[in-house]
Amino acid sequence: MEEAFGQVVRIAGRLDVHSVPDVRAALHAALDAGTGDLLAHLEGAVVADATGLGVLVGAHRRAQRLGRRLVLDDVPLPVLRLLRVTKLHRVLVVAGEEHLPGADRGPGEAQNSLPAPSSMPRKAS
């Protein structure tokens, strides 16, 4: 897959107080450079502290101000669990989240995730 600057970023490794400044700078540069959704692949990422979550929330807010969306993709299960525990799965856009166990949203909450590929099994209604 060809990746265009400002459209796709890959975040891997430990997101903590030491790495967040570099990650924030890269996310801001990508958001400022592109249009439409910014797809952030998180495969291999470990959110080690609150600053790791904070950089994702900050990038989400910056994307909104720019008329864009930050879309988290390839999110590792421990990070998904952390997003659910902190209720950030209700704020951040997580690709395919509605098809994962325990990803149900409360009544009246906006669905903030992208549809999963058609090859993924669907929940029974």
TORKOL-4160 file (C-alpha; in steps of 0.2 Angstrom, whole numbers, padded with zeros to 4 digits, m for minus):
125
<pt num="1" X="0000" Y="0000" Z="0000"/>
<pt num="2" X="0007" Y="0017" Z="m0005"/>
<pt num="3" X="0006" Y="0029" Z="0010"/>
<pt num="4" X="0004" Y="0048" Z="0007"/>
<pt num="5" X="0011" Y="0060" Z="0019"/>
<pt num="6" X="m0004" Y="0068" Z="0029"/>
<pt num="7" X="m0015" Y="0053" Z="0026"/>
<pt num="8" X="m0007" Y="0038" Z="0035"/>
<pt num="9" X="0005" Y="0037" Z="0050"/>
<pt num="10" X="0012" Y="0022" Z="0059"/>
<pt num="11" X="0015" Y="0023" Z="0078"/>
<pt num="12" X="0024" Y="0009" Z="0086"/>
<pt num="13" X="0034" Y="0007" Z="0102"/>
<pt num="14" X="0031" Y="0014" Z="0119"/>
<pt num="15" X="0020" Y="0030" Z="0121"/>
<pt num="16" X="0025" Y="0038" Z="0137"/>
<pt num="17" X="0031" Y="0054" Z="0144"/>
<pt num="18" X="0048" Y="0052" Z="0135"/>
<pt num="19" X="0041" Y="0048" Z="0117"/>
<pt num="20" X="0026" Y="0059" Z="0117"/>
<pt num="21" X="0034" Y="0075" Z="0111"/>
<pt num="22" X="0041" Y="0066" Z="0095"/>
<pt num="23" X="0024" Y="0057" Z="0092"/>
<pt num="24" X="0014" Y="0074" Z="0095"/>
<pt num="25" X="0025" Y="0083" Z="0082"/>
<pt num="26" X="0023" Y="0069" Z="0069"/>
<pt num="27" X="0004" Y="0069" Z="0071"/>
<pt num="28" X="0003" Y="0088" Z="0070"/>
<pt num="29" X="0014" Y="0088" Z="0055"/>
<pt num="30" X="0003" Y="0075" Z="0046"/>
<pt num="31" X="m0013" Y="0083" Z="0051"/>
<pt num="32" X="m0007" Y="0100" Z="0045"/>
<pt num="33" X="m0001" Y="0093" Z="0028"/>
<pt num="34" X="m0016" Y="0082" Z="0023"/>
<pt num="35" X="m0035" Y="0082" Z="0020"/>
<pt num="36" X="m0048" Y="0070" Z="0025"/>
<pt num="37" X="m0045" Y="0056" Z="0037"/>
<pt num="38" X="m0028" Y="0053" Z="0045"/>
<pt num="39" X="m0026" Y="0034" Z="0047"/>
<pt num="40" X="m0015" Y="0030" Z="0062"/>
<pt num="41" X="m0009" Y="0012" Z="0063"/>
<pt num="42" X="m0005" Y="0008" Z="0081"/>
<pt num="43" X="0001" Y="m0010" Z="0078"/>
<pt num="44" X="0015" Y="m0013" Z="0090"/>
<pt num="45" X="0011" Y="0003" Z="0100"/>
<pt num="46" X="0011" Y="0002" Z="0119"/>
<pt num="47" X="0002" Y="0016" Z="0129"/>
<pt num="48" X="0012" Y="0016" Z="0145"/>
<pt num="49" X="0005" Y="0031" Z="0154"/>
<pt num="50" X="m0008" Y="0045" Z="0153"/>
<pt num="51" X="0003" Y="0055" Z="0142"/>
<pt num="52" X="0001" Y="0042" Z="0129"/>
<pt num="53" X="m0018" Y="0043" Z="0129"/>
<pt num="54" X="m0016" Y="0062" Z="0130"/>
<pt num="55" X="m0007" Y="0063" Z="0114"/>
<pt num="56" X="m0020" Y="0053" Z="0105"/>
<pt num="57" X="m0034" Y="0064" Z="0112"/>
<pt num="58" X="m0024" Y="0080" Z="0108"/>
<pt num="59" X="m0022" Y="0074" Z="0090"/>
<pt num="60" X="m0041" Y="0070" Z="0089"/>
<pt num="61" X="m0045" Y="0087" Z="0094"/>
<pt num="62" X="m0033" Y="0095" Z="0082"/>
<pt num="63" X="m0040" Y="0085" Z="0068"/>
<pt num="64" X="m0057" Y="0091" Z="0072"/>
<pt num="65" X="m0052" Y="0109" Z="0072"/>
<pt num="66" X="m0044" Y="0106" Z="0055"/>
<pt num="67" X="m0060" Y="0098" Z="0048"/>
<pt num="68" X="m0052" Y="0080" Z="0048"/>
<pt num="69" X="m0053" Y="0064" Z="0058"/>
<pt num="70" X="m0040" Y="0054" Z="0067"/>
<pt num="71" X="m0044" Y="0036" Z="0064"/>
<pt num="72" X="m0035" Y="0023" Z="0075"/>
<pt num="73" X="m0032" Y="0007" Z="0066"/>
<pt num="74" X="m0023" Y="m0010" Z="0070"/>
<pt num="75" X="m0025" Y="m0005" Z="0088"/>
<pt num="76" X="m0018" Y="m0019" Z="0100"/>
<pt num="77" X="m0030" Y="m0027" Z="0112"/>
<pt num="78" X="m0022" Y="m0020" Z="0127"/>
<pt num="79" X="m0024" Y="m0002" Z="0120"/>
<pt num="80" X="m0042" Y="m0006" Z="0116"/>
<pt num="81" X="m0045" Y="m0012" Z="0133"/>
<pt num="82" X="m0037" Y="0004" Z="0140"/>
<pt num="83" X="m0048" Y="0015" Z="0128"/>
<pt num="84" X="m0063" Y="0006" Z="0135"/>
<pt num="85" X="m0059" Y="0007" Z="0153"/>
<pt num="86" X="m0056" Y="0026" Z="0151"/>
<pt num="87" X="m0071" Y="0028" Z="0140"/>
<pt num="88" X="m0061" Y="0036" Z="0127"/>
<pt num="89" X="m0068" Y="0023" Z="0114"/>
<pt num="90" X="m0083" Y="0034" Z="0114"/>
<pt num="91" X="m0073" Y="0049" Z="0109"/>
<pt num="92" X="m0059" Y="0043" Z="0098"/>
<pt num="93" X="m0063" Y="0035" Z="0081"/>
<pt num="94" X="m0057" Y="0016" Z="0081"/>
<pt num="95" X="m0059" Y="0007" Z="0064"/>
<pt num="96" X="m0069" Y="m0008" Z="0065"/>
<pt num="97" X="m0072" Y="m0007" Z="0084"/>
<pt num="98" X="m0091" Y="m0011" Z="0083"/>
<pt num="99" X="m0086" Y="m0029" Z="0079"/>
<pt num="100" X="m0075" Y="m0032" Z="0094"/>
<pt num="101" X="m0082" Y="m0040" Z="0110"/>
<pt num="102" X="m0087" Y="m0028" Z="0123"/>
<pt num="103" X="m0087" Y="m0013" Z="0111"/>
<pt num="104" X="m0105" Y="m0009" Z="0114"/>
<pt num="105" X="m0110" Y="0009" Z="0116"/>
<pt num="106" X="m0123" Y="0016" Z="0128"/>
<pt num="107" X="m0140" Y="0021" Z="0122"/>
<pt num="108" X="m0140" Y="0038" Z="0112"/>
<pt num="109" X="m0121" Y="0038" Z="0110"/>
<pt num="110" X="m0114" Y="0042" Z="0093"/>
<pt num="111" X="m0106" Y="0028" Z="0084"/>
<pt num="112" X="m0088" Y="0035" Z="0081"/>
<pt num="113" X="m0080" Y="0020" Z="0072"/>
<pt num="114" X="m0078" Y="0016" Z="0054"/>
<pt num="115" X="m0087" Y="0001" Z="0046"/>
<pt num="116" X="m0076" Y="m0015" Z="0046"/>
<pt num="117" X="m0071" Y="m0023" Z="0030"/>
<pt num="118" X="m0085" Y="m0034" Z="0023"/>
<pt num="119" X="m0074" Y="m0050" Z="0026"/>
<pt num="120" X="m0076" Y="m0048" Z="0045"/>
<pt num="121" X="m0090" Y="m0057" Z="0054"/>
<pt num="122" X="m0104" Y="m0047" Z="0059"/>
<pt num="123" X="m0113" Y="m0047" Z="0076"/>
<pt num="124" X="m0130" Y="m0056" Z="0076"/>
<pt num="125" X="m0144" Y="m0043" Z="0079"/>
